[in-house]
């Protein structure tokens, strides 16, 4: 996945709150809000994360992950993808959350990132970010008459 870029912690006023967020780029803009398990709610996703995704601080818009460090090797997230809304899983979102949690949330540089759609393993080393996870075949297409 390459190296994270422009990794920093910022304070943003959004939805009537002052939110501390980790912003970075992992090929696309990301905003990670790290907090206690109680902040991983649909209500917070639809209010705070949705508002951050289109906040003027991010002129291009941004993907937003609400994250909590459950233990040093496990981060749980909810995802609001820019232009889409709630998303079950995201490779770049998992990478951003893992890097943010390692840099500012007490997580290890190798962790499992648990999203509603499944778990991915993220390793952040001097060589960059490596993402691995499971894949499942859900269908097959037969292109009759196609070369």
N, C-alpha and C positions, 0 to 999 in steps of 0.2 A: 504493500500500500504506500510505500515511500515514507518520507519523514513528515511529521507534523510541522506546520508553518504558523508563524504569528501567534504562538501559544502564550496566553496571558490571562490574568484574572482581572475582571472589571466589575464595577457597580453600575447597574442600570435601573432606572425608575420605570416600572411597568405595572399595569393593572393595580395601581394604588399602593404598590410595594417597592421598596428598594431591594433589588435582587443582586446577590453576588453570583457572577457567572464566569465560567472559563470559556474563552473564545479561542478558536483555532481554525485552521484549514487542513483538511485531509483530502485534498482534491476538490472539495467544495466547502463552503462556510458552515461552521458548526458552533453552537452555543450550548454548553452543558451546565445545568444547574444542579449542584450536588447538595443533598440535604438528607434529613432523617427518613426512615422508611415511610413515615406518615405523609410525606409530601408527594409520594407516588400515587396520585389519585386521578381519576378521569376528570374531575372538576378542575384540578390544578392544570392538567394537560390542556383542557379546553379554554382555560382563562390565561394563565401565565405563559405557557409554552406557545399558544396560538398568538398571543400579543407580541411575544419576543420575535417570532418568525417574521413579522412584518414591521418591527420596530425601526424607527429612523436611524438607530445606531448601525443597522445592517442595510445599507442602500440596495444591495442585491437580494435581500431576504436571507434567511438562514434556516438550517435545520436545527431543531432544538431537542435535546435529551434531558429529561428529568432523571437524575441518577442518585442512587444510594449505595454506599460501600457496605455490603453485608458482612464481609470479612476481607482480609487483605487480598485474597485470590478470587473474590466474587463481587461483581458489580451488577445491580439490577437497574433496568432502565424502562422508561416509557418514551415514545418517539413521536414528535410532530415534524413531519417533513414539509419543507417549504413548497407551497403550491399544491400540496396533496392533503395534508391533515394528519390524523393519527395513522400510524403505520405499525404493522406487526413486527417488522424486523428491518434492519439497515446495516449493511457492512460498514459504511463510513461512519454511521452513528455509533456502532459498537466500538469502532476504533477510537473515535473522538472521546467517548465516555471513558474508555479504559485509560487513555492518555491523560485526560483531565483528572480522573480519580487518582492516578499514580502521581501526577505533578502536584495536586492540591488537596486530595481527599484521603491520603493515607493508604491507598491501595498499592499492591505490588505492581511491578512492571510487566508481569504476566498474570492474566486473570481471565476468568470465565465471565462473559457478559450475558446476562439473562434478560431477554426481551419477551414480550407476549408470544412471539412467533417461534421462539427457540433460543438455544444457547450457542454462542460463538466464543472461540478462544482467541485472545489478542495478546501478542507478545510485542513489547516496545523495547528494542535494543538499539545499540549504536548504529546498526545497519538499517534501521527504520522500523516500520510497523508490519507485523505479519498477522494475518487473519486466517483462521481455519474454522471449519464447522462441518456440519452434516449436510447432506443433500438427499433428496428423495425424489425419485421418478414418479410423477403424478399423471402422466399420460404419454401417449405415443401417437404420432401423426403419420399417416400413409399418404404420400403425395402422388396419387395415381396420375400417370402420364407425364410427370415432371422428370426432367433429366437429373 
